[in-house]
Amino acid sequence: MLFMVIERFRDDDMVPVYQLLRDKGRNLPDGLEVVASWVEANYARCFQVMKCDDARLLQKWLLHFRGLGVTFEIVPVVPAAETREVVTPHIPAA
């Protein structure tokens, strides 16, 4: 499954998170993969597409960030092409 992980940094301060990543790495559990990642220009949020078959892997990973002033929103997502395959049969003919 794919998940959009939206990180919000308290006071737009991503430095504590980046320091953790520098010092200890991503600490991804086996089976959890970062597909792509973007940071908002004002440093308020980070957007990551992550892939795993067990959402508990995300929960395990998130525990590494406790106390750093970051909150997470996790949204299961489906690629648009796959969604189109599901929806197309339900579109009335022109």
Backbone as XML, in Angstrom:
<?xml version="1.0"?>
<chain id="A" units="angstrom">
  <residue number="1" name="MET">
    <atom name="N" x="0.835" y="-1.183" z="0.000"/>
    <atom name="CA" x="0.000" y="0.000" z="0.000"/>
    <atom name="C" x="0.879" y="1.246" z="0.000"/>
  </residue>
  <residue number="2" name="LEU">
    <atom name="N" x="0.328" y="2.308" z="-0.543"/>
    <atom name="CA" x="1.007" y="3.599" z="-0.538"/>
    <atom name="C" x="0.348" y="4.524" z="0.474"/>
  </residue>
  <residue number="3" name="PHE">
    <atom name="N" x="1.163" y="5.337" z="1.117"/>
    <atom name="CA" x="0.682" y="6.293" z="2.106"/>
    <atom name="C" x="1.330" y="7.636" z="1.846"/>
  </residue>
  <residue number="4" name="MET">
    <atom name="N" x="0.519" y="8.705" z="1.881"/>
    <atom name="CA" x="1.057" y="10.061" z="1.886"/>
    <atom name="C" x="1.235" y="10.428" z="3.354"/>
  </residue>
  <residue number="5" name="VAL">
    <atom name="N" x="2.470" y="10.668" z="3.738"/>
    <atom name="CA" x="2.782" y="11.057" z="5.109"/>
    <atom name="C" x="3.074" y="12.549" z="5.092"/>
  </residue>
  <residue number="6" name="ILE">
    <atom name="N" x="2.278" y="13.311" z="5.843"/>
    <atom name="CA" x="2.446" y="14.758" z="5.914"/>
    <atom name="C" x="2.987" y="15.090" z="7.301"/>
  </residue>
  <residue number="7" name="GLU">
    <atom name="N" x="4.209" y="15.599" z="7.320"/>
    <atom name="CA" x="4.843" y="15.993" z="8.577"/>
    <atom name="C" x="4.671" y="17.497" z="8.749"/>
  </residue>
  <residue number="8" name="ARG">
    <atom name="N" x="4.266" y="17.894" z="9.933"/>
    <atom name="CA" x="4.161" y="19.318" z="10.259"/>
    <atom name="C" x="5.170" y="19.612" z="11.361"/>
  </residue>
  <residue number="9" name="PHE">
    <atom name="N" x="6.017" y="20.615" z="11.116"/>
    <atom name="CA" x="7.065" y="20.969" z="12.055"/>
    <atom name="C" x="6.599" y="22.118" z="12.946"/>
  </residue>
  <residue number="10" name="ARG">
    <atom name="N" x="6.692" y="21.934" z="14.255"/>
    <atom name="CA" x="6.305" y="22.996" z="15.194"/>
    <atom name="C" x="7.158" y="24.228" z="14.919"/>
  </residue>
  <residue number="11" name="ASP">
    <atom name="N" x="6.502" y="25.377" z="14.826"/>
    <atom name="CA" x="7.157" y="26.666" z="14.547"/>
    <atom name="C" x="7.970" y="26.638" z="13.249"/>
  </residue>
  <residue number="12" name="ASP">
    <atom name="N" x="7.571" y="25.770" z="12.307"/>
    <atom name="CA" x="8.262" y="25.639" z="11.011"/>
    <atom name="C" x="9.748" y="25.325" z="11.206"/>
  </residue>
  <residue number="13" name="ASP">
    <atom name="N" x="10.060" y="24.624" z="12.286"/>
    <atom name="CA" x="11.450" y="24.307" z="12.618"/>
    <atom name="C" x="11.716" y="22.837" z="12.356"/>
  </residue>
  <residue number="14" name="MET">
    <atom name="N" x="12.327" y="22.562" z="11.226"/>
    <atom name="CA" x="12.636" y="21.188" z="10.847"/>
    <atom name="C" x="13.997" y="20.738" z="11.346"/>
  </residue>
  <residue number="15" name="VAL">
    <atom name="N" x="14.773" y="21.637" z="11.956"/>
    <atom name="CA" x="16.140" y="21.330" z="12.363"/>
    <atom name="C" x="16.218" y="20.118" z="13.303"/>
  </residue>
  <residue number="16" name="PRO">
    <atom name="N" x="15.360" y="19.991" z="14.332"/>
    <atom name="CA" x="15.460" y="18.806" z="15.190"/>
    <atom name="C" x="15.281" y="17.488" z="14.428"/>
  </residue>
  <residue number="17" name="VAL">
    <atom name="N" x="14.394" y="17.475" z="13.457"/>
    <atom name="CA" x="14.167" y="16.263" z="12.665"/>
    <atom name="C" x="15.375" y="15.981" z="11.784"/>
  </residue>
  <residue number="18" name="TYR">
    <atom name="N" x="15.893" y="16.999" z="11.126"/>
    <atom name="CA" x="17.059" y="16.801" z="10.261"/>
    <atom name="C" x="18.291" y="16.399" z="11.069"/>
  </residue>
  <residue number="19" name="GLN">
    <atom name="N" x="18.388" y="16.901" z="12.300"/>
    <atom name="CA" x="19.506" y="16.499" z="13.155"/>
    <atom name="C" x="19.398" y="15.014" z="13.493"/>
  </residue>
  <residue number="20" name="LEU">
    <atom name="N" x="18.187" y="14.559" z="13.813"/>
    <atom name="CA" x="17.977" y="13.133" z="14.087"/>
    <atom name="C" x="18.337" y="12.296" z="12.859"/>
  </residue>
  <residue number="21" name="LEU">
    <atom name="N" x="17.889" y="12.730" z="11.689"/>
    <atom name="CA" x="18.189" y="11.988" z="10.467"/>
    <atom name="C" x="19.691" y="11.942" z="10.202"/>
  </residue>
  <residue number="22" name="ARG">
    <atom name="N" x="20.384" y="13.054" z="10.449"/>
    <atom name="CA" x="21.839" y="13.086" z="10.256"/>
    <atom name="C" x="22.547" y="12.148" z="11.235"/>
  </residue>
  <residue number="23" name="ASP">
    <atom name="N" x="22.115" y="12.190" z="12.499"/>
    <atom name="CA" x="22.812" y="11.448" z="13.548"/>
    <atom name="C" x="22.470" y="9.961" z="13.576"/>
  </residue>
  <residue number="24" name="LYS">
    <atom name="N" x="21.219" y="9.621" z="13.227"/>
    <atom name="CA" x="20.783" y="8.226" z="13.391"/>
    <atom name="C" x="20.194" y="7.610" z="12.131"/>
  </residue>
  <residue number="25" name="GLY">
    <atom name="N" x="20.114" y="8.374" z="11.049"/>
    <atom name="CA" x="19.528" y="7.854" z="9.818"/>
    <atom name="C" x="18.010" y="7.819" z="9.900"/>
  </residue>
  <residue number="26" name="ARG">
    <atom name="N" x="17.398" y="7.252" z="8.874"/>
    <atom name="CA" x="15.926" y="7.210" z="8.805"/>
    <atom name="C" x="15.308" y="6.172" z="9.725"/>
  </residue>
  <residue number="27" name="ASN">
    <atom name="N" x="16.074" y="5.169" z="10.121"/>
    <atom name="CA" x="15.561" y="4.109" z="10.995"/>
    <atom name="C" x="14.308" y="3.450" z="10.430"/>
  </residue>
  <residue number="28" name="LEU">
    <atom name="N" x="14.290" y="3.203" z="9.139"/>
    <atom name="CA" x="13.132" y="2.556" z="8.524"/>
    <atom name="C" x="13.109" y="1.074" z="8.883"/>
  </residue>
  <residue number="29" name="PRO">
    <atom name="N" x="11.982" y="0.593" z="9.412"/>
    <atom name="CA" x="11.887" y="-0.847" z="9.644"/>
    <atom name="C" x="11.883" y="-1.600" z="8.315"/>
  </residue>
  <residue number="30" name="ASP">
    <atom name="N" x="12.359" y="-2.834" z="8.310"/>
    <atom name="CA" x="12.303" y="-3.660" z="7.103"/>
    <atom name="C" x="10.869" y="-3.730" z="6.616"/>
  </residue>
  <residue number="31" name="GLY">
    <atom name="N" x="10.684" y="-3.464" z="5.321"/>
    <atom name="CA" x="9.356" y="-3.503" z="4.730"/>
    <atom name="C" x="8.728" y="-2.134" z="4.545"/>
  </residue>
  <residue number="32" name="LEU">
    <atom name="N" x="9.361" y="-1.080" z="5.071"/>
    <atom name="CA" x="8.876" y="0.287" z="4.883"/>
    <atom name="C" x="9.847" y="1.017" z="3.969"/>
  </residue>
  <residue number="33" name="GLU">
    <atom name="N" x="9.312" y="1.633" z="2.929"/>
    <atom name="CA" x="10.136" y="2.269" z="1.900"/>
    <atom name="C" x="9.660" y="3.689" z="1.636"/>
  </residue>
  <residue number="34" name="VAL">
    <atom name="N" x="10.599" y="4.622" z="1.519"/>
    <atom name="CA" x="10.289" y="5.983" z="1.091"/>
    <atom name="C" x="10.338" y="5.997" z="-0.428"/>
  </residue>
  <residue number="35" name="VAL">
    <atom name="N" x="9.208" y="6.326" z="-1.058"/>
    <atom name="CA" x="9.128" y="6.384" z="-2.517"/>
    <atom name="C" x="9.611" y="7.741" z="-3.021"/>
  </residue>
  <residue number="36" name="ALA">
    <atom name="N" x="9.162" y="8.811" z="-2.360"/>
    <atom name="CA" x="9.551" y="10.170" z="-2.740"/>
    <atom name="C" x="9.271" y="11.092" z="-1.565"/>
  </residue>
  <residue number="37" name="SER">
    <atom name="N" x="9.967" y="12.242" z="-1.548"/>
    <atom name="CA" x="9.821" y="13.173" z="-0.437"/>
    <atom name="C" x="10.011" y="14.600" z="-0.926"/>
  </residue>
  <residue number="38" name="TRP">
    <atom name="N" x="9.203" y="15.529" z="-0.390"/>
    <atom name="CA" x="9.287" y="16.944" z="-0.726"/>
    <atom name="C" x="9.132" y="17.755" z="0.546"/>
  </residue>
  <residue number="39" name="VAL">
    <atom name="N" x="9.783" y="18.910" z="0.600"/>
    <atom name="CA" x="9.643" y="19.825" z="1.732"/>
    <atom name="C" x="9.066" y="21.133" z="1.211"/>
  </residue>
  <residue number="40" name="GLU">
    <atom name="N" x="8.062" y="21.628" z="1.917"/>
    <atom name="CA" x="7.453" y="22.906" z="1.566"/>
    <atom name="C" x="8.512" y="24.012" z="1.667"/>
  </residue>
  <residue number="41" name="ALA">
    <atom name="N" x="8.444" y="24.988" z="0.783"/>
    <atom name="CA" x="9.476" y="26.027" z="0.691"/>
    <atom name="C" x="9.660" y="26.794" z="2.001"/>
  </residue>
  <residue number="42" name="ASN">
    <atom name="N" x="8.610" y="26.925" z="2.801"/>
    <atom name="CA" x="8.729" y="27.664" z="4.067"/>
    <atom name="C" x="9.060" y="26.755" z="5.253"/>
  </residue>
  <residue number="43" name="TYR">
    <atom name="N" x="9.362" y="25.493" z="4.975"/>
    <atom name="CA" x="9.749" y="24.496" z="5.977"/>
    <atom name="C" x="8.618" y="24.095" z="6.926"/>
  </residue>
  <residue number="44" name="ALA">
    <atom name="N" x="7.390" y="24.448" z="6.612"/>
    <atom name="CA" x="6.288" y="24.117" z="7.510"/>
    <atom name="C" x="5.927" y="22.629" z="7.458"/>
  </residue>
  <residue number="45" name="ARG">
    <atom name="N" x="6.045" y="22.025" z="6.267"/>
    <atom name="CA" x="5.619" y="20.627" z="6.118"/>
    <atom name="C" x="6.559" y="19.864" z="5.199"/>
  </residue>
  <residue number="46" name="CYS">
    <atom name="N" x="6.548" y="18.559" z="5.416"/>
    <atom name="CA" x="7.237" y="17.631" z="4.522"/>
    <atom name="C" x="6.188" y="16.641" z="4.028"/>
  </residue>
  <residue number="47" name="PHE">
    <atom name="N" x="6.248" y="16.300" z="2.759"/>
    <atom name="CA" x="5.323" y="15.352" z="2.149"/>
    <atom name="C" x="6.131" y="14.153" z="1.685"/>
  </residue>
  <residue number="48" name="GLN">
    <atom name="N" x="5.744" y="12.968" z="2.135"/>
    <atom name="CA" x="6.455" y="11.767" z="1.735"/>
    <atom name="C" x="5.453" y="10.722" z="1.260"/>
  </residue>
  <residue number="49" name="VAL">
    <atom name="N" x="5.763" y="10.097" z="0.146"/>
    <atom name="CA" x="5.010" y="8.918" z="-0.256"/>
    <atom name="C" x="5.814" y="7.728" z="0.250"/>
  </residue>
  <residue number="50" name="MET">
    <atom name="N" x="5.144" y="6.891" z="1.043"/>
    <atom name="CA" x="5.810" y="5.737" z="1.629"/>
    <atom name="C" x="5.041" y="4.484" z="1.249"/>
  </residue>
  <residue number="51" name="LYS">
    <atom name="N" x="5.762" y="3.376" z="1.185"/>
    <atom name="CA" x="5.176" y="2.121" z="0.734"/>
    <atom name="C" x="5.439" y="1.043" z="1.782"/>
  </residue>
  <residue number="52" name="CYS">
    <atom name="N" x="4.362" y="0.306" z="2.127"/>
    <atom name="CA" x="4.499" y="-0.861" z="3.009"/>
    <atom name="C" x="3.199" y="-1.665" z="2.935"/>
  </residue>
  <residue number="53" name="ASP">
    <atom name="N" x="3.266" y="-2.903" z="3.371"/>
    <atom name="CA" x="2.087" y="-3.765" z="3.384"/>
    <atom name="C" x="1.442" y="-3.844" z="4.759"/>
  </residue>
  <residue number="54" name="ASP">
    <atom name="N" x="2.061" y="-3.234" z="5.761"/>
    <atom name="CA" x="1.566" y="-3.314" z="7.127"/>
    <atom name="C" x="1.700" y="-1.942" z="7.765"/>
  </residue>
  <residue number="55" name="ALA">
    <atom name="N" x="0.576" y="-1.277" z="8.047"/>
    <atom name="CA" x="0.593" y="0.078" z="8.598"/>
    <atom name="C" x="1.300" y="0.145" z="9.948"/>
  </residue>
  <residue number="56" name="ARG">
    <atom name="N" x="1.449" y="-0.976" z="10.627"/>
    <atom name="CA" x="2.173" y="-0.963" z="11.904"/>
    <atom name="C" x="3.627" y="-0.579" z="11.710"/>
  </residue>
  <residue number="57" name="LEU">
    <atom name="N" x="4.162" y="-0.811" z="10.513"/>
    <atom name="CA" x="5.533" y="-0.388" z="10.230"/>
    <atom name="C" x="5.649" y="1.134" z="10.270"/>
  </residue>
  <residue number="58" name="LEU">
    <atom name="N" x="4.625" y="1.821" z="9.780"/>
    <atom name="CA" x="4.594" y="3.286" z="9.877"/>
    <atom name="C" x="4.539" y="3.715" z="11.337"/>
  </residue>
  <residue number="59" name="GLN">
    <atom name="N" x="3.697" y="3.054" z="12.107"/>
    <atom name="CA" x="3.588" y="3.394" z="13.523"/>
    <atom name="C" x="4.926" y="3.215" z="14.229"/>
  </residue>
  <residue number="60" name="LYS">
    <atom name="N" x="5.599" y="2.123" z="13.943"/>
    <atom name="CA" x="6.905" y="1.853" z="14.546"/>
    <atom name="C" x="7.895" y="2.952" z="14.174"/>
  </residue>
  <residue number="61" name="TRP">
    <atom name="N" x="7.916" y="3.353" z="12.910"/>
    <atom name="CA" x="8.827" y="4.383" z="12.433"/>
    <atom name="C" x="8.544" y="5.730" z="13.091"/>
  </residue>
  <residue number="62" name="LEU">
    <atom name="N" x="7.260" y="6.076" z="13.235"/>
    <atom name="CA" x="6.894" y="7.379" z="13.797"/>
    <atom name="C" x="7.384" y="7.553" z="15.232"/>
  </residue>
  <residue number="63" name="LEU">
    <atom name="N" x="7.525" y="6.477" z="15.965"/>
    <atom name="CA" x="7.974" y="6.567" z="17.355"/>
    <atom name="C" x="9.370" y="7.169" z="17.485"/>
  </residue>
  <residue number="64" name="HIS">
    <atom name="N" x="10.173" y="7.103" z="16.438"/>
    <atom name="CA" x="11.519" y="7.683" z="16.478"/>
    <atom name="C" x="11.489" y="9.205" z="16.585"/>
  </residue>
  <residue number="65" name="PHE">
    <atom name="N" x="10.358" y="9.827" z="16.284"/>
    <atom name="CA" x="10.278" y="11.281" z="16.215"/>
    <atom name="C" x="9.606" y="11.907" z="17.434"/>
  </residue>
  <residue number="66" name="ARG">
    <atom name="N" x="9.303" y="11.097" z="18.450"/>
    <atom name="CA" x="8.654" y="11.637" z="19.653"/>
    <atom name="C" x="9.518" y="12.726" z="20.271"/>
  </residue>
  <residue number="67" name="GLY">
    <atom name="N" x="8.847" y="13.784" z="20.717"/>
    <atom name="CA" x="9.528" y="14.859" z="21.420"/>
    <atom name="C" x="10.259" y="15.851" z="20.545"/>
  </residue>
  <residue number="68" name="LEU">
    <atom name="N" x="10.177" y="15.714" z="19.228"/>
    <atom name="CA" x="10.900" y="16.621" z="18.328"/>
    <atom name="C" x="10.029" y="17.747" z="17.783"/>
  </residue>
  <residue number="69" name="GLY">
    <atom name="N" x="8.776" y="17.824" z="18.212"/>
    <atom name="CA" x="7.909" y="18.900" z="17.742"/>
    <atom name="C" x="7.362" y="18.686" z="16.348"/>
  </residue>
  <residue number="70" name="VAL">
    <atom name="N" x="7.266" y="17.428" z="15.928"/>
    <atom name="CA" x="6.714" y="17.124" z="14.612"/>
    <atom name="C" x="5.464" y="16.276" z="14.797"/>
  </residue>
  <residue number="71" name="THR">
    <atom name="N" x="4.438" y="16.571" z="14.014"/>
    <atom name="CA" x="3.228" y="15.756" z="14.013"/>
    <atom name="C" x="3.062" y="15.160" z="12.621"/>
  </residue>
  <residue number="72" name="PHE">
    <atom name="N" x="2.316" y="14.066" z="12.554"/>
    <atom name="CA" x="2.175" y="13.326" z="11.311"/>
    <atom name="C" x="0.709" y="13.111" z="10.966"/>
  </residue>
  <residue number="73" name="GLU">
    <atom name="N" x="0.398" y="13.238" z="9.701"/>
    <atom name="CA" x="-0.891" y="12.824" z="9.144"/>
    <atom name="C" x="-0.564" y="11.741" z="8.122"/>
  </residue>
  <residue number="74" name="ILE">
    <atom name="N" x="-1.260" y="10.607" z="8.221"/>
    <atom name="CA" x="-1.008" y="9.491" z="7.310"/>
    <atom name="C" x="-2.280" y="9.237" z="6.517"/>
  </residue>
  <residue number="75" name="VAL">
    <atom name="N" x="-2.150" y="9.315" z="5.197"/>
    <atom name="CA" x="-3.296" y="9.166" z="4.302"/>
    <atom name="C" x="-3.018" y="8.033" z="3.321"/>
  </residue>
  <residue number="76" name="PRO">
    <atom name="N" x="-3.803" y="6.938" z="3.376"/>
    <atom name="CA" x="-3.634" y="5.899" z="2.353"/>
    <atom name="C" x="-4.017" y="6.485" z="0.990"/>
  </residue>
  <residue number="77" name="VAL">
    <atom name="N" x="-3.196" y="6.221" z="-0.028"/>
    <atom name="CA" x="-3.455" y="6.766" z="-1.365"/>
    <atom name="C" x="-3.354" y="5.668" z="-2.417"/>
  </residue>
  <residue number="78" name="VAL">
    <atom name="N" x="-3.996" y="5.927" z="-3.547"/>
    <atom name="CA" x="-3.985" y="5.012" z="-4.687"/>
    <atom name="C" x="-3.517" y="5.818" z="-5.900"/>
  </residue>
  <residue number="79" name="PRO">
    <atom name="N" x="-2.577" y="5.310" z="-6.681"/>
    <atom name="CA" x="-2.140" y="6.039" z="-7.879"/>
    <atom name="C" x="-3.326" y="6.374" z="-8.793"/>
  </residue>
  <residue number="80" name="ALA">
    <atom name="N" x="-3.268" y="7.547" z="-9.405"/>
    <atom name="CA" x="-4.375" y="8.011" z="-10.241"/>
    <atom name="C" x="-4.694" y="7.029" z="-11.363"/>
  </residue>
  <residue number="81" name="ALA">
    <atom name="N" x="-3.686" y="6.433" z="-11.976"/>
    <atom name="CA" x="-3.929" y="5.488" z="-13.072"/>
    <atom name="C" x="-4.742" y="4.292" z="-12.589"/>
  </residue>
  <residue number="82" name="GLU">
    <atom name="N" x="-4.462" y="3.804" z="-11.399"/>
    <atom name="CA" x="-5.215" y="2.672" z="-10.852"/>
    <atom name="C" x="-6.642" y="3.090" z="-10.495"/>
  </residue>
  <residue number="83" name="THR">
    <atom name="N" x="-6.791" y="4.304" z="-9.994"/>
    <atom name="CA" x="-8.131" y="4.815" z="-9.689"/>
    <atom name="C" x="-8.953" y="4.955" z="-10.966"/>
  </residue>
  <residue number="84" name="ARG">
    <atom name="N" x="-8.308" y="5.427" z="-12.028"/>
    <atom name="CA" x="-9.005" y="5.575" z="-13.315"/>
    <atom name="C" x="-9.543" y="4.231" z="-13.788"/>
  </residue>
  <residue number="85" name="GLU">
    <atom name="N" x="-8.783" y="3.152" z="-13.603"/>
    <atom name="CA" x="-9.244" y="1.817" z="-13.990"/>
    <atom name="C" x="-10.508" y="1.418" z="-13.236"/>
  </residue>
  <residue number="86" name="VAL">
    <atom name="N" x="-10.590" y="1.799" z="-11.981"/>
    <atom name="CA" x="-11.749" y="1.465" z="-11.161"/>
    <atom name="C" x="-12.955" y="2.309" z="-11.564"/>
  </residue>
  <residue number="87" name="VAL">
    <atom name="N" x="-12.732" y="3.596" z="-11.847"/>
    <atom name="CA" x="-13.823" y="4.529" z="-12.102"/>
    <atom name="C" x="-14.358" y="4.446" z="-13.525"/>
  </residue>
  <residue number="88" name="THR">
    <atom name="N" x="-13.499" y="4.192" z="-14.511"/>
    <atom name="CA" x="-13.883" y="4.248" z="-15.921"/>
    <atom name="C" x="-15.138" y="3.427" z="-16.255"/>
  </residue>
  <residue number="89" name="PRO">
    <atom name="N" x="-15.301" y="2.212" z="-15.758"/>
    <atom name="CA" x="-16.507" y="1.460" z="-16.097"/>
    <atom name="C" x="-17.813" y="2.116" z="-15.609"/>
  </residue>
  <residue number="90" name="HIS">
    <atom name="N" x="-17.701" y="3.058" z="-14.697"/>
    <atom name="CA" x="-18.886" y="3.717" z="-14.137"/>
    <atom name="C" x="-19.202" y="5.050" z="-14.786"/>
  </residue>
  <residue number="91" name="ILE">
    <atom name="N" x="-18.403" y="5.457" z="-15.777"/>
    <atom name="CA" x="-18.629" y="6.711" z="-16.468"/>
    <atom name="C" x="-19.608" y="6.464" z="-17.621"/>
  </residue>
  <residue number="92" name="PRO">
    <atom name="N" x="-20.731" y="7.189" z="-17.653"/>
    <atom name="CA" x="-21.701" y="7.002" z="-18.731"/>
    <atom name="C" x="-21.087" y="7.329" z="-20.089"/>
  </residue>
  <residue number="93" name="ALA">
    <atom name="N" x="-21.524" y="6.603" z="-21.103"/>
    <atom name="CA" x="-21.057" y="6.869" z="-22.465"/>
    <atom name="C" x="-21.473" y="8.256" z="-22.898"/>
  </residue>
  <residue number="94" name="ALA">
    <atom name="N" x="-20.643" y="8.863" z="-23.737"/>
    <atom name="CA" x="-20.927" y="10.227" z="-24.204"/>
    <atom name="C" x="-22.013" y="10.227" z="-25.247"/>
  </residue>
</chain>
